[in-house]
Amino acid sequence: MNNTGFRLCLSLLLIMAGCSEKPARQKADTEAGPQRDNSIVTKVNIDPVRSIIKWKGTKLMGTGKHEGTL
């Protein structure tokens, strides 16, 4: 492997290793998870026969789209 290729591989490995671990502050927030108030429960009756789901889809770079209903 030439010198430039070696330096490129080494740089990429160092960047990936440096970005793989979250800072301690973010890690503490995500490990415990957000605190929720589960005392309020709302029940909604849904009739699946009368329900309609409308959806739209696009291609990755916006080169096309499609839509439909279920």
N, C-alpha and C positions, 0 to 999 in steps of 0.2 A: 504494500500500500504506500502510495506516495505521501509526502509530508503534508500536503494540503488536505488530502482525504482523512488522514489521521487527526489533524486539528479539527476538522469539521465533525467527525464522529465524537471526539472528546468533548467538544463544545455542546453538541446535542445531548450527550449523556449527562453533562453537568446541569444543563437547563432542565432536563426532565427530572433529575434527582432533586433539584432545588424547588420545583413546583409541585412535587408529589405530596408534601405534607402541609396541612393547613396550620396557620398560626394557632397558638394556644387559646387565644380569645375566641376565635371562630369554632374551634374544636369543642370548647365547653358549651357553646350555644347549641350546637347541632347534636351532640351526643345525648343530652337529656331530653331534647325535643321541646317544642313550644308547649307552654302550659295552657290547657283549655278548660273552659268552664262548661262541664258536662251536665249542669243542673237544668238547663233549658233544652227541652226536646220538642220539636215540632213534627207532627205526623201529617203527611200529605197523602191523600188517596189519589192514585193515578189509574185511569182506565186505559190499559194497553191497546184496546181495540180502537179507541178514538184518538190516541196519541199519534202525532206526526213528528218525525225528526227530519229537519232539512239540513243538508250538509253541502259544503263547498270544498273542493280540493284544488291545489295548484301544484305544478311541477317545481322542482328545486330552484331553478333560476327564473321562474315566472314566464316560461315559454309557452305555457298552456294551462287550461283549467277545465274542471268538470264539476258538476253538481248533481244533486238528486234528492230524493226523499225516501224514507223508510216507513 
